[in-house]
Amino acid sequence: MMFAVAVTFKINSADWDRFMPLMLENAQASLHAETQCKQFDVCTDPARPLEVFLYELYDDADAFRHHLESDHFLAFDAAVADMIESKQVMTYGTVE
């Protein structure tokens, strides 16, 4: 069973240029350091210039919990905490 995570961030306008490199670094670290992280897409839309959408795919819910406890995620989360106006996390398991 695969486990999908969809995250939507709204970033403070003054912090966009600092946030995006940290976000991309976290995505790359997740893909390279976590063997159970299969996909980590960072997406934006010009119609919503301060919004970032993440699509993450893991082997299972335990793999996502491992991601949340990883050093690179914890460092990212601490570094961007004050840059985020809002954050919504949705999780989904595949239907079998």
N, C-alpha and C positions, 0 to 999 in steps of 0.2 A: 504494500500500500504506500503510495506517495503522499506527502504532506505539503500542501501549498500555503504560502504566507503572502498576503497582500497588505502593504503598508502605504498609507498616504500621509505625507508630511506637508504642512504649510510652514514655510520658512520666513522668518523676519526679513524684510527687504534689505536691511543693512547688513545682514549676515550671509546672504546668498553666495558671495564670492569665497567666503571662508568655508561654508558648509559643503559645497559640491566636491572639492578635492578630498575632503575627509570621507564623504559618502562613497565616492568611487574607490578610495583606498580600502574601506571596509568591505565593499563588495568583492574586490579582487582578493583580499585576504581570506574571505569566507570561501571563495571558490578554490583557492590554492591550499589552504590549511585544513579544511574540513572535507574529508573524503565523502561524507554523506550529504554535502550540499551540492546539488546537481545543477542548479541554475540560480542566478542572482542578477536580475535585470534592474537597472536604474533608468527610469523613464520620466520625461517631462513633456509638456504640451505648451506651445507658445500662447495658446488661449488662456492658460492659467499659469502665468510666469513665476509664481512663488510656490508652486506645488511640485512635489516629487512623489512619484509612484514607484514602489518596489514590488517586484514579483520574484519570490524565492521558492525554490523547490527542494525538498529534503526527502531522504529515504523514509522517514517516519517522524512522529512527534518528538521522540527522544532525541533525534538528531537536531531538531530545532532547539530543544532545551539546551543541548550541548553548545549550540551556536550562541545562545543568550549568556552562557557562562564563560565563553572564550575570552582570552585576554584582549584580542583585537576588537571584539564587540564592546567589551566593558570600557576600553579606552575611547572608542568612538562615541559611545553613549554619553560618557562624562564630558567629552570635548564639545559636543553639540547641544547639550541640554538647554543652554540659554539661547540658542539660535532658533529653536522650534516654537512656533506659535501654537500649533496643534499637531496631533499624531493619532492616527486610527490604525489599529492592527486587526486584521481579519485572518482566520486560519480555516483551512479546509482539508479534509481527508478525501481520498478518492473513493468512489462508490464501487463496491465489488458485487 
